[in-house]
Amino acid sequence: QLKRAISVAAKNIAKFHKAQRMEEITVETTPGVMCTQRAIPISSVGLYVPGGNSPLFSTVLMLAIPARIAGCRKIVLCTPPNKEGKVHPAILYAARVAGVTEIYKVGGAQAIAAMAYGTETVPKVHKIFGPGNRFVMEAKQQVSTQAAAIDMPAGPSEVMIIADELANPRFVASDFLSQAEHGPDSQSILLTTSNDFAQKLPKVIDELLNTLPRKEMMLKSLAHSRIIVLKDNDEIMEFANSYAPEHLIINHTEADVLAQKVENAGSVFIGPYSPESAGDYASGTNHTLPTSGYAHAYSGVNLDSFCKKVTFQRLSKDGLQSIGQAIELMAENEDLMAHKLAVSVRLE
């Protein structure tokens, strides 16, 4: 059954990411001057898959499938083993399905260092992807200035929910709890204009929490989660865009209108039947997303994350003659006379 579920998710993830393929662009900017942009895959990538609280085999799919579609030749996966030194079989199965080429049983900051610098066992990669705790995140940020690129800064997970008085409180409460399940430093936030809904929700959260196995850990997350009552939808969207949540759920009668006003978010879930869990697993979008306000400037992982955009230009003799004088004048006025010379000797 789990194999079939993984197959459903893998198919949707592949379908969505294949649609992101960029066609080569060629433009003749001036007669005789041809400029091209081409997406070229990063040759070797490293994927980090946590194994602490949960065996995150879904993350294997989210990272390795787009890497394979992009054409990365080497896809290296690092994941921490359990106390017996074994990796969860679902992680291994997902790795096979997704196209991982090498797996190493190592976790934490040391896994990031191994992939960034290379060891006798673990190969050096050019870019590192994947979520992790604050130590993994710190390691990724440190190596990004020295040894390897990273997908994005990302730390503890978060969800922001926009709901009105007509939202089903059990839906909203379950979204709070699914986020709390990510770890003790996760955060859930409700934005609403309804005092009644805000008063009602904590009791529903408590009722559902008592049915779940990770209650103690989830209580730590809920301790720094918040319910915020604002005056109108404009104030709600201003707050949401300022916070720039990793996940934004809009469970509201005007969901489509509010969704059009989203400027900063990792991934948006529109309507009452779009829980974060859908994007976490099987809708097809990627669940590796910017947190801690980084959605102001960063995208979540997508096909482009595994490619470089390389530009090419070819100038004919006539093409260089047509823009040569402009190049010479600009180079001369920047006091870069060798740049001018490289054009002048050709024009002569």
C-alpha positions in Angstrom: 0.0 0.0 0.0 2.8 2.4 0.9 4.5 1.6 -2.4 1.3 2.5 -4.3 1.0 5.8 -2.3 4.6 6.7 -3.1 3.9 6.0 -6.8 0.9 8.4 -6.7 3.0 11.1 -5.2 6.0 10.5 -7.5 3.8 10.7 -10.6 2.3 14.0 -9.5 5.6 15.5 -8.5 7.2 14.5 -11.8 4.2 15.8 -13.8 4.3 19.2 -12.2 8.1 19.6 -12.4 8.4 18.4 -16.0 6.0 21.2 -16.9 8.6 23.7 -15.5 11.2 22.8 -18.2 12.5 25.9 -19.9 12.9 26.0 -23.6 16.1 27.5 -25.0 15.7 31.2 -25.8 17.5 32.8 -28.8 17.1 36.5 -29.6 18.7 38.5 -32.3 19.2 41.7 -30.3 20.7 43.6 -33.2 21.2 42.3 -36.8 24.2 40.0 -36.6 24.1 39.7 -32.7 22.6 36.4 -31.5 22.0 35.9 -27.8 20.9 32.6 -26.3 20.0 31.3 -22.8 20.1 27.6 -22.1 19.3 25.7 -18.9 22.1 23.3 -18.1 21.8 20.8 -15.2 24.1 21.0 -12.2 26.3 17.9 -12.6 26.3 16.8 -8.9 23.8 17.6 -6.2 23.6 16.5 -2.5 20.3 15.8 -0.9 19.9 15.9 2.9 16.9 13.9 4.3 16.3 14.1 8.1 15.6 11.0 10.0 15.2 12.2 13.6 11.5 12.7 14.4 10.2 10.9 11.2 11.7 9.1 8.2 11.0 11.8 5.7 10.8 9.6 2.5 8.6 12.3 1.0 11.6 14.7 1.0 13.5 12.1 -1.1 10.8 12.4 -3.8 10.6 16.2 -3.6 14.4 16.6 -4.1 15.5 13.6 -6.3 12.6 13.7 -8.8 13.3 17.2 -10.0 17.0 16.6 -9.9 16.5 13.6 -12.2 14.2 15.5 -14.5 16.7 18.4 -14.7 19.4 15.9 -15.8 21.8 16.0 -12.8 24.2 13.1 -13.4 25.2 12.5 -9.7 22.4 12.6 -7.1 23.9 11.9 -3.6 21.7 11.4 -0.6 22.7 11.6 3.0 20.4 10.5 5.8 21.0 9.6 9.4 20.6 5.9 10.3 18.7 4.6 13.4 20.3 3.2 16.5 20.9 -0.1 14.7 22.7 1.7 11.9 19.9 1.1 9.4 18.0 3.5 7.1 14.3 3.3 7.0 13.2 1.1 4.1 10.7 3.7 2.8 13.6 6.1 2.4 15.5 3.5 0.4 12.5 2.6 -1.7 11.7 6.3 -2.4 15.4 6.8 -3.4 15.2 4.0 -5.9 11.9 5.3 -7.4 13.2 8.9 -7.6 16.6 8.1 -9.2 19.1 8.7 -6.4 22.6 7.4 -7.5 24.4 7.1 -4.1 23.3 6.9 -0.4 25.4 7.6 2.7 24.3 6.9 6.2 25.3 10.2 7.9 23.2 13.0 9.4 23.5 16.4 11.0 25.9 19.2 10.3 28.6 16.6 9.5 26.6 15.3 6.6 26.5 18.8 5.2 30.2 19.3 5.6 30.9 15.9 4.0 28.9 16.8 0.9 30.3 20.3 0.7 34.0 19.5 1.1 34.1 15.8 0.2 35.7 13.0 2.3 37.4 9.7 1.5 33.8 8.2 1.4 31.4 11.0 0.5 31.9 12.8 -2.8 31.9 16.6 -3.0 28.8 18.0 -4.6 28.2 21.4 -6.2 24.8 22.2 -4.5 23.1 20.9 -1.4 19.4 20.6 -0.9 17.1 19.6 1.9 15.6 20.6 5.3 17.0 20.0 8.7 17.2 21.4 12.3 19.0 24.6 13.2 22.4 22.9 13.2 21.9 21.6 9.7 20.7 25.0 8.6 23.8 26.7 10.2 26.1 24.2 8.5 24.4 24.9 5.1 24.8 28.6 5.5 28.4 28.3 6.5 29.4 26.0 3.6 27.5 28.2 1.1 30.1 30.9 1.5 33.0 28.6 0.9 32.4 25.2 -0.7 28.9 24.5 -2.2 25.8 26.4 -3.1 22.6 25.6 -1.2 18.9 25.6 -2.1 17.8 28.3 0.4 18.0 29.3 4.0 15.4 27.3 5.8 14.9 26.5 9.5 11.9 25.5 11.6 8.7 24.9 9.7 5.7 27.2 9.9 2.1 27.6 8.7 -0.2 30.6 8.6 -3.9 30.0 8.3 -6.4 32.7 7.2 -9.9 31.7 8.2 -13.3 33.4 8.5 -16.2 32.6 10.8 -17.6 30.1 8.3 -14.5 27.9 8.3 -14.7 24.5 9.8 -12.9 24.7 13.1 -11.9 21.1 13.0 -10.2 21.7 9.6 -8.2 24.7 11.0 -7.4 22.8 14.3 -6.0 19.9 12.3 -3.9 22.2 10.3 -2.4 23.7 13.5 -1.7 20.2 14.8 -0.2 18.9 11.6 2.3 21.8 11.7 3.1 21.2 15.3 4.0 17.7 14.5 7.0 18.9 12.5 8.9 19.6 15.6 8.9 21.5 18.9 10.2 24.7 17.2 7.5 24.8 14.5 4.9 27.5 14.6 1.2 27.8 13.6 -0.6 31.1 13.3 -4.3 31.9 12.7 -5.3 35.2 11.2 -9.0 35.9 11.4 -11.4 38.8 11.8 -13.8 36.7 13.9 -13.6 36.9 17.7 -16.0 34.0 18.0 -13.8 31.8 15.8 -10.7 32.8 17.7 -12.4 31.9 21.0 -13.7 28.6 19.7 -10.5 27.2 18.2 -8.3 26.4 21.2 -10.9 24.0 22.6 -11.1 22.2 19.3 -7.3 22.0 19.1 -7.2 20.4 22.6 -9.9 17.9 21.7 -8.0 16.7 18.6 -4.6 16.9 20.3 -5.7 14.3 22.9 -6.3 11.8 20.1 -2.7 12.1 18.7 0.5 10.2 19.7 3.0 13.0 19.7 1.1 15.2 22.2 4.1 16.2 24.4 6.3 17.4 21.5 3.3 19.2 19.9 2.5 21.1 23.0 6.0 22.7 22.8 5.2 23.9 19.3 1.7 25.1 20.3 3.3 27.1 23.2 4.7 29.6 20.7 1.8 29.4 18.2 -0.6 32.3 18.0 -4.2 33.2 17.2 -4.4 36.8 15.9 -7.6 38.8 15.4 -7.4 41.6 12.9 -9.9 44.2 11.8 -10.4 43.4 8.1 -9.1 41.3 5.1 -6.7 44.1 4.0 -5.0 44.0 7.4 -4.9 40.2 7.3 -3.1 40.3 3.9 -0.7 43.0 5.0 0.2 40.9 8.0 0.6 37.7 6.0 2.8 39.4 3.4 4.9 40.9 6.2 5.4 37.5 7.9 6.1 35.7 4.6 5.0 32.2 5.8 6.4 29.0 4.5 2.9 27.6 4.1 -0.2 29.8 3.8 -3.6 28.2 4.0 -6.5 30.4 2.9 -9.7 28.7 4.3 -12.0 31.6 3.7 -15.1 32.4 1.6 -13.1 34.9 -0.3 -10.1 32.6 -0.7 -9.6 33.3 -4.4 -9.6 37.1 -4.0 -7.2 36.9 -1.1 -4.9 34.5 -3.0 -4.5 37.2 -5.7 -3.1 39.5 -3.0 -0.3 37.1 -1.8 3.1 38.5 -2.4 5.3 36.6 0.0 4.8 32.9 0.8 6.5 29.6 0.1 3.4 27.7 -1.0 -0.3 28.7 -0.9 -3.2 26.3 -0.2 -6.5 27.7 -1.4 -9.9 26.7 0.0 -11.2 24.4 2.8 -10.1 21.1 1.1 -6.4 22.1 0.5 -4.5 21.1 3.7 -0.8 21.6 3.9 -0.5 17.8 4.0 -1.5 17.8 0.3 1.6 19.8 -0.7 3.8 17.9 1.8 3.1 14.7 0.0 1.2 14.2 -3.2 -0.4 17.2 -4.9 2.7 17.7 -7.1 4.1 21.0 -5.7 7.5 20.9 -3.9 7.5 20.9 -0.1 11.1 22.2 0.3 10.3 25.9 1.0 11.8 29.0 2.5 11.0 29.7 6.2 11.8 32.4 8.7 10.7 35.2 6.4 13.0 34.2 3.6 9.9 33.9 1.3 10.3 37.6 0.9 13.1 36.9 -1.6 13.4 33.1 -2.1 11.4 30.5 -4.0 10.8 27.0 -2.9 12.7 24.2 -4.7 11.7 23.8 -8.3 13.2 22.5 -11.5 15.3 25.7 -11.9 16.9 25.0 -8.6 18.8 22.1 -10.2 19.9 24.0 -13.3 22.2 26.9 -14.2 21.2 29.4 -16.8 24.1 29.8 -19.2 24.1 32.6 -21.8 25.8 32.4 -25.3 26.4 35.0 -27.9 27.6 34.9 -31.4 28.5 38.2 -33.3 29.1 38.3 -37.0 31.5 40.8 -38.4 28.6 43.1 -39.3 27.1 42.5 -35.8 30.2 43.7 -34.1 30.4 46.7 -36.4 26.9 47.7 -35.5 27.5 47.9 -31.7 31.3 48.3 -31.7 31.3 52.0 -31.3 29.0 51.9 -28.3 31.2 49.2 -26.7 34.3 51.3 -27.3 32.8 54.5 -25.8 31.4 52.7 -22.8 34.8 50.9 -22.1 36.7 54.1 -22.5 34.5 56.0 -20.1 35.0 53.2 -17.5 38.8 53.6 -18.0 39.0 50.0 -19.2 41.1 50.5 -22.3 41.9 46.8 -22.9 38.2 46.2 -23.2 38.1 48.9 -25.9 41.1 47.4 -27.6 39.5 44.0 -27.8 36.8 45.6 -30.0 39.1 48.1 -31.9 41.5 45.5 -33.2 38.5 43.6 -34.7 37.0 46.7 -36.2 40.3 47.6 -37.8 
